[in-house]
Amino acid sequence: MALVGSFPFNYFLSRVLSCVGTAVLAASLSQEVNKENKEFKNLAPERAFAEFVLCNLVLHLVIMNFLG
């Protein structure tokens, strides 16, 4: 680690956080789009998908920034 810095560890953390974050966002999208869920009945599916895409974009920008 003294020779290459913390890049391998940052790379591993960014891969794990990217996978976990995308899975959480996908699960959230699934709940928002589900017609049987009474909590999100007034939310349009297009808006839910737009929020999913925007949050994914922000997540991956943070991940790329973390890599350096």
C-alpha positions as CSV (number, residue, x, y, z in Angstrom):
1,M,0.0,0.0,0.0
2,A,3.0,2.3,0.5
3,L,4.0,1.9,-3.1
4,V,0.6,2.4,-4.8
5,G,-1.3,4.4,-2.2
6,S,-4.9,3.7,-1.2
7,F,-6.1,3.4,-4.8
8,P,-6.9,-0.4,-4.7
9,F,-8.9,0.1,-1.5
10,N,-10.7,3.0,-2.9
11,Y,-11.4,1.0,-6.0
12,F,-12.8,-1.9,-4.0
13,L,-15.0,0.4,-1.9
14,S,-16.3,2.3,-4.9
15,R,-17.3,-1.0,-6.6
16,V,-19.1,-2.2,-3.5
17,L,-20.9,1.1,-2.8
18,S,-21.9,1.4,-6.5
19,C,-23.5,-2.0,-6.5
20,V,-25.2,-1.6,-3.1
21,G,-26.4,1.9,-4.0
22,T,-27.8,0.9,-7.4
23,A,-29.6,-2.1,-5.7
24,V,-31.2,0.2,-3.1
25,L,-32.3,2.7,-5.8
26,A,-33.8,-0.1,-7.9
27,A,-35.7,-1.5,-4.9
28,S,-37.0,2.0,-4.2
29,L,-38.1,2.4,-7.8
30,S,-39.9,-1.0,-7.6
31,Q,-41.8,0.2,-4.5
32,E,-42.7,3.5,-6.0
33,V,-44.0,2.0,-9.3
34,N,-46.0,-0.8,-7.6
35,K,-49.7,-0.1,-8.0
36,E,-50.6,-2.0,-4.8
37,N,-48.5,0.3,-2.6
38,K,-50.9,2.9,-1.2
39,E,-48.1,5.2,0.0
40,F,-47.1,6.2,-3.5
41,K,-50.4,6.1,-5.3
42,N,-50.3,9.7,-6.4
43,L,-46.7,9.4,-7.9
44,A,-46.5,9.1,-11.6
45,P,-44.3,6.3,-12.9
46,E,-42.4,8.7,-15.1
47,R,-41.5,10.9,-12.2
48,A,-40.3,7.8,-10.2
49,F,-38.1,6.8,-13.1
50,A,-36.7,10.3,-13.5
51,E,-35.8,10.4,-9.8
52,F,-34.2,7.0,-10.2
53,V,-32.1,8.2,-13.1
54,L,-31.1,11.4,-11.4
55,C,-30.2,9.6,-8.1
56,N,-28.1,7.1,-10.1
57,L,-26.3,9.9,-11.9
58,V,-25.5,11.6,-8.6
59,L,-24.4,8.3,-7.0
60,H,-22.0,7.5,-9.8
61,L,-20.6,11.0,-9.9
62,V,-19.8,10.7,-6.2
63,I,-18.3,7.2,-6.8
64,M,-16.1,8.6,-9.6
65,N,-15.0,11.5,-7.4
66,F,-14.1,9.0,-4.7
67,L,-11.8,7.2,-7.1
68,G,-9.9,10.4,-7.7
